[in-house]
Every structure is written in C-alpha cells, then in structure tokens.
Amino acid sequence: AFDTERSGVIIAGLEVPHLHVHVFPARNLSDFGFANVDQNPSAESLDEAQAKIKDALAQLR
C-alpha cells in the first residue's frame, strides 16, 4: 500500500486495557519509534492512508 520493501509493527498499550497496532514503512531501525511521526495528521491524509490500506487488503482476497 505504501511502496516499501520493509514494514514495521509496534503493538502498544499501557495505561488502560486496550492496545494499538502500528504498521508503518520501515527503511531502517530509526523508523521504529514515534519521533519522526506527524503528531497532528490532517483528516485528509488519514483518509488517504485508510483508502490505500483498504485497497491493498482487498487485493489479498
């Protein structure tokens, strides 16, 4: 969905009984963290990412 050779996965959940699964393009170890992440993404960019992921998952069927 995001044209990358590698993907990273972080499963996080600490303070309340739930968790988040973060899947992201990973080019190197420095990508495994939240320092380089857009802390305030626009609704449009989130919608675009969602559409890419949905399309990629649909192709797996």
C-alpha positions in Angstrom: 0.0 0.0 0.0 2.9 2.4 0.7 5.6 1.1 -1.8 8.2 0.0 0.7 10.4 -3.1 0.9 10.0 -3.5 4.6 7.3 -2.8 7.2 7.5 -2.4 10.9 4.9 -3.3 13.5 4.6 -2.0 17.0 2.0 -3.2 19.4 1.4 -0.8 22.2 -0.9 -0.4 25.2 0.0 0.7 28.7 -2.3 2.8 30.8 -5.8 1.4 30.0 -6.9 -2.1 29.0 -6.6 -1.7 25.2 -3.8 -1.8 22.6 -2.9 -0.2 19.3 -1.2 -2.0 16.4 1.0 0.4 14.4 2.1 -0.8 10.9 4.5 1.5 9.1 7.1 1.7 6.3 10.5 0.9 7.8 13.7 1.7 5.9 16.0 1.4 8.9 15.9 1.0 12.7 15.4 4.7 13.3 11.9 4.3 11.8 10.9 2.1 14.8 9.8 4.9 17.0 7.4 7.8 17.2 9.9 10.7 17.0 9.5 11.1 13.2 5.8 10.8 13.1 3.4 13.5 12.2 1.8 14.2 15.6 -1.2 16.0 14.1 -2.1 14.5 10.7 -4.8 16.0 8.7 -8.1 14.2 8.2 -7.4 14.1 4.5 -4.0 12.3 4.9 -5.6 9.8 7.3 -8.4 9.2 4.8 -5.9 8.7 2.0 -3.9 6.2 4.1 -7.1 4.3 5.0 -8.1 4.0 1.4 -4.6 2.7 0.4 -4.7 0.1 3.2 -8.3 -1.0 2.3 -7.4 -1.3 -1.4 -4.2 -3.4 -0.6 -6.2 -5.7 1.7 -8.9 -6.2 -0.9 -6.3 -7.4 -3.4 -5.2 -10.1 -1.0 -8.6 -11.9 -1.3 
